[in-house]
Amino acid sequence: MGRLFGTDGVRGVANADLTADLALDLAVSAAQVLTDAGRSAGARPTALVGRDPRASGEFLEAAVVAGLASAGVQVVRLGVLPTPAVAHLTGAVGADFGVMISASHNPMPDNGIKFFARGGAKLEDSVEDAIEARLGAPGSRPTGAEVGRVVDRPELVDRYIDHLVGSIGRGRSTDALALAGIRVVVDCANGAAFRTAPESYRRLGAGVTVINAEPDGININDHCGSTHIAGLQQAVVSTGADLGIAVDGDADRCLAVDATGRVVDGDQIMAILAVGMHSDGQLPGATLVATVMSNLGLTQAMGRHGIRVEQTKVGDRYVLESMRAGGFGLGGEQSGHVVLAEHATTGDGVLTGLHLMHRMAVSGSSLGELAGVMERLPQVLVNVPNVDKTRTDSAPAVRDAVAAATAELGSSGRVLLRPSGTESLVRVMVEAPSVDQAQLLADRLAEVVRSSLALS
């Protein structure tokens, strides 16, 4: 059996892979691990629990709450709200840890459980391993007055909205007009940000049109949100809006659309924010943290503005680790996970949208103009299934093919071979000055991978 925790918590098909029994056991194990240290003697541990609107979140929330309370944890149930809201509130109210029940951008049948440590940070691998190792281990449970109690505090979402609004201008009296004149269409993905995104933007003066903000437990991410952006493109053009903002089901990621309907991806959003922060003297170390999957055009653009790009493995957790280690203030992924460290401990799509619009307001530029700071190189991705991914870096024929393609591209492009984390599959990615050259090289490399790493 593989590792239970993936790159973003425990995730799977609800009631098949992720059952109520597993959710309860995870909650008990997490309570034991996450409250073992760091608390004053005799203090009762407290955990916050939130979820996205998926129907399966109802029974999984009940199981998680039951497990935590049975382990002696005081449980604060937050209701439906974004993942970054749980992270922020965990730190803001001084809870021992937070739990979010969500499968983010995945389709509705999936669900997941992710944990935040004291302060709202994602767990380190070693802590997740400790939780997993403790699953099902025998141990005493509290009884009588020592069992945990459960309270509902859905109004805490207002504290999160105040935090979002206050991140613009640091609370000056003019904040209410910070986004005045900007017309935005917001696609809430029928997910957890159905209230927080529109309200935050309106409180700062933006003219807001809302789509896909009627979650019914079934329609989350259903042909809407950041993974299905065509509807937002149409809405922006038809309403004559200045831009569109699309979050995913739990609102930890954000993509944008300019006034012409053109998509502005996570790389471009990071480029816009990085250049603005750097010019304001607010980009620590003049460094942006991005994953190896970010477009080479991002690195080239940042170099022209005196900004260094530090690359990490794929996954926002690795971006966060690098940011914490280096004291950096901005990082993220092409998919739209963007971390603004001054204001958040994790990716926050609603916050990202706010700061993107604020950059438009203070610069007087359209989103399309701002996005012109970087030019995306054509990028081709070919998946090669049924191969021995463990030999990706060691097979001589593959190494030679990668070296030849890299030499052919020189500084004008790049090659990346990345083994899948969950399948017997290798992803071949090529960036080049033209899409034809990228496709040719990607197909050539994929054939070498297919023939050299074939499973017997």
N, C-alpha and C positions, 0 to 999 in steps of 0.2 A: 504494500500500500504506500502511495506517495505521501508527500507532506500535505496535511490538511489545509494549512493556511497558504493562500496564493499571494500575489503581489498586493492585493487589497482586501485582506480579510478572508473569511470562509465563504465560498459562493457555490451555488449549484441550483438545480431545479428544486423548487420548494415542494416539500412533502415527498420527494423521491431521494435526492442527494442530501438536501438540507431538511431534516425532519424536526418535529417538535422535541423528540427525545434528544437529538444531537444539540439543539439550541439550548435546552435546559442544562445538559451536561457541560457545554461550553461556558455557560454563564456561571455555574458553580466553580469550575476550574479557574476561570478568569478572576472570580471574586477572591479565591484563595491566593492566586499569584499576585494580583495587582494591589492587594491590601496587606501584603506581608511586611512591607517596609514603607517608611516615609510618613507614618501617622503618629500623632502623639498618643501616649499610652492611655488606654481606656476609651479613646474616641471611637464612635461608631462609623464605619466606612459608608460613604455615599456614592451612588452611581446615577448618572443621567441616562435615560433611554429614549431614543427617538426613532422614527421610521419614515419611510416614504409611503405613498398611498397604495401600494400593491395590496391586493386582497389577502395574500398569504402573510403579509406583515402583521395582520391582526393576530393570527394564532402563534406566529413566531415571537411577537412581542409578549404575548401572555406566557410563553414558555421561558423566555429570557427573564422576565420579571419574576416569575416563580422561582427560577433557579437562583437568582441573586438574593431574593428575600429569604429563601431557605438556607442560604449561606450566611445570613446575618447582616446583609447589606441594606441600608436605607435607600429605597429606590424612588427617584423623581422621574415620573413619566411625562415626557414633553409633548407627545402626540406627533403629528405629521409636520416635519420641518426639514430643511436641507441638512446634508451631512456636515458641511462646514459650520452650521449653527450649533450642532452638538459639540463639535470640537471647540468652538469659541466659548460656549457656555460652560463646558467642563472646566476650563481655566477661570472663567469670570466668576463662577460661584464657589470655586475651591473644592470641587468634587474630587474624589479619589480616582475615578475614571468615568469614561463615557462609552455608550454602546449605540451604534447606529445599525438599524436593520434596513438594508437596501442592497440592490444589485446594480445601482448606478445606471449606466446606459444600456444594460442588458434588457432583453424582452421580458414581458410581464411574468411568464411562468418561472423565471429565475428569481432568486432572492439571495441575500447574503447577510453576514454579521461581521461588523468591523468594530474594533476597540480603539479607544483613545486613552492614553495614559494621563496621569495628573498633569495639568497644564494644557491639555488638549493636543498633545503630539501623538502621531502614529507610533505604534509599538515597534521596537526593534525586533529583528529576527529571533534573537535569543529569548526574548520574552514570549513571543508567540510559540516558540518551541517548548518553553516551560509550561505554557497553558496546555498545549497539545499533549505533552508527556504526562500531565496530571489528570487527563480525562479518565474518568471511571475509577480513579484511585480511591481506596477506602479512607474514610476520615469521619470525624465526629461532626454533627450538625447541631446548631444551637436549638434550644427549646424554650418554651414559655415566653417570657418577656424579652428574650435575647434574639428572637427571630426578627428579620427585617420588616419594616413597614413600607407601605407604598402610598405615595401622594401624587396627584396630578397637578402639573404646573404648566399648562399650555401657554399661559400668558408670558412665559419667559421668552417666547419668540419675539416679543416687542423689544426686549433688551438687545436681542441680536440685530433687529432692524435699526435701533438707535446706534449700535456699533457701526453698521454699514454706513449710515448717513454721516456719522461723526468722523469717518475715515477721510472724508473730503474736506480739506481746509482746516482740519483739526479743531472743529467746533466753533469757528468764527460765526458771527451773527449773519454774515452774508451767505452762509452755506445754503439757505433755502432757495437761493437763486443760482446756485452753481451750475445747473444744467439748463437754465432758462433758454428757451428758443430751440432746443434740440428735440426733434420729433423721432421717437423710437418705437419700433414694433418689437414686442417681447414674446418669444415662444417659450412657454413654461413647460413644455413636454408632458402636459397633464401629470406633472410630478410634484415634488416636494416644495418647489419655489412658487407655487401658484399665487401665494399671497406676498411673500417677502420681496420678490423681484419688482412687481408693479408698484408696490407701496414705497419701496426705497427710492425708486427712480422718480416717482411723483413728488415725494417729499423734497427732492432737490430741484424741482422746477421743470423737469422734462415733461413733454407732451407724450403720453404713453398710450399705445394701442396694444391690447393684449390678445394673444391667440393661444389656444390649447392650454387653458387654465381651468379646466373643469374635470379634475380627476374623479374617476368612479371606481378605482381599484383594479380596473381591467385595461384602461386605455393608456397607461403610462408608456412613453416612448413609442407609441403606435403611430408610425409614419409622421412623427413630429419631433421637435427638439433638435439637439445638436447633431444627432446621427441621421436625421432625415430633414434636410434643411430647405428642400425645394418649396415647401409651403411658406416658409418665412421669406424666401426670395420673392415670391409672387406678391406677398402681402406688402412688403416694403415698396416695391415698384408701383403697385396699384394704389397705395395710399399716399404716395409721394413723400414718404418718410426719409429722414436723413440717414438712418441706419436701422439694422435689425440686430437683436441679441437673442441667441438661442442657447439655453442651458439644457442639460440632460436631466434624467429622472430624479437624481438626488442633488442636482445643481452644484456639483463640484467641478464642472467644466463649462466652458463658454466658447462659442464661435460667434462670429459676427458676419453681417452682410452690409455692403456699402449701398449708397443710394441707387446705384445702377443694378443691384441684385447680385453683384460679384461677392463670392465668399472671401472672408478675411479669416485665415486659420490661426491656430495657436502660435505658430512661428511669427507671423506678421503682427499679431497682438503683442507678443513679447518684444518684438523689435520696436514697435511704437512706444511702448511703456519704457523700455530700456533707454532709448534715445532721450525721451522726455525727462526721465529721472536723472540721467547722466548730466544733461544740460542744467538741471536744477541743483546739481551737487548732492543728489540723494540716491546714488547707486553705489553701495559699498564695494570697494575694491575695483570699481569700474568693470564689474564682472556680471555676466548673465550665465545662469546654469541651465543647460538643456540636455536632452538625451541624444544618443547617437542617431536617432531616427529624425532629428530635426534637419530641415533642408540645408544644404551647403550654402544656399543664398543667405541664410541667416548669419552664418559665421562671416561671410564676405561683407555683408552690410555692417555688422558690428565692428569689424576691423576698420572700415572706413570712418567710423565715428569714435575710434579709440577705445572700444569696449572689447574685453576678452570674453570668449565663450568657453566655459568649462563643461565638458561632456560627461554624461553618466550612462549607466545601463538604462534600458527602457523600464519605465515605472516611476510614478511620481514619488514613491517612497525613497528612491535613490536620489532623485532631485532634492528632496527635503534633507536627506542625510548630508549631501554635499553642501547645501546651503548652510546648515547648522555648523558643520565642521569649519567652513571658511568664513562664516559671518556674513554671507551674501544676502542681498535683499530681494532679488527677483530671480525666478526660475520657472520652468514648466515644460510642457510637452506640446508637440504639434497638434495633438488631439484637442487641446483647449484647457488642459489642467494648467492653471497659472497660479503661482504662489507669490503673494506680496507679503514678505515676512514681517514687515512693520505692523501689518493689520491682521494676519491670519497665520495659523499653524499648518494649514493644508490648502489645497486648491479650492478656490471659492468663485464659482461662475458669476454670481450676482455682484460680488465685489469687483471682479475683473471688468464686468460691464460698466459699472460706475466709473472706474478709473479710466477706462477707454473713452467714455463720453466726456469725462472731465478734461482729458487731454485734447479732445476736439474743441471744447469750450475755451480753454486757455490759449490754444494756438490759433483759433479762428480758422482752422483748416477742416475740410471734409474728411471723412474716414478714408475715402479713396485716395486722397492726397497723402494722408499720413501713411497709408499702407504702401505707398510707393517708395518708402525708405528701403525696402528690400525687394529683390527680384527673385522669385522662386525658380530654381533650376528644374527642368523636367525630371520627374522622378518615376521610375518604373519598379514595381514590386512583383516578383514571381515567386509563388509558393511551390516548393518541390516536396511532395509527400512520399511516404513509404521509403525513407532513407535513414541511415544510421547517423543521426545528428551529432552523436558524441565524437565523431571523427571529422567534423567540419573543419577544425583548425589543424588537424594532423595529417590528413590525406595529401600526399605529394602532388597529385594531379590537380586537386582543388587549389592548393597553395599556389601552384605555378599559374593556373588560370587567373586567379585573383591578381597575382603580381603583374601578369601581362595586361589585364584590363586596366589596372591602376596606372601602369606606365603609359598606356595609350591615352588615358584621360589627362594625366599630369595634374596641374592645379585647377583645371577647369571642371572637374567632376570628382566623383568618388564611388567606391564600391563597398558594400557591407553585406556580409553573410551572417545571418542570425538564426541559431537553432531555436525552434519553438520551445516554450516552457512546458507545454502540455501535450504535444503531439510528436509523432515521428516525422518531423517536417523541418525543412530548412527554408528560411525566407531569404531570397536574393534581391537586394535592392541596389539599383544603379541610378546615379544622378549624372547628367551630361548636358552639354550646351543645347542639344536638340533631343526631342523625344525619340526620333528614329535611331540615333546613336545609342541612347539609353536602352531602348527595346532590344536592339541588336546585341549589345553586350550582356544584358540580363538574360536573354534567351541562350546565348552561348555559355554563360556561366551555369545556368540552370541545367543544361544538358550534361556538363561535366559533373556537377553534383549528382545528378540522377544516375549516371553511369558509374561513378566512382564510389558512391556511398549506398548503392542499392542494398536493401535488406535481402539476405539469402532465403 
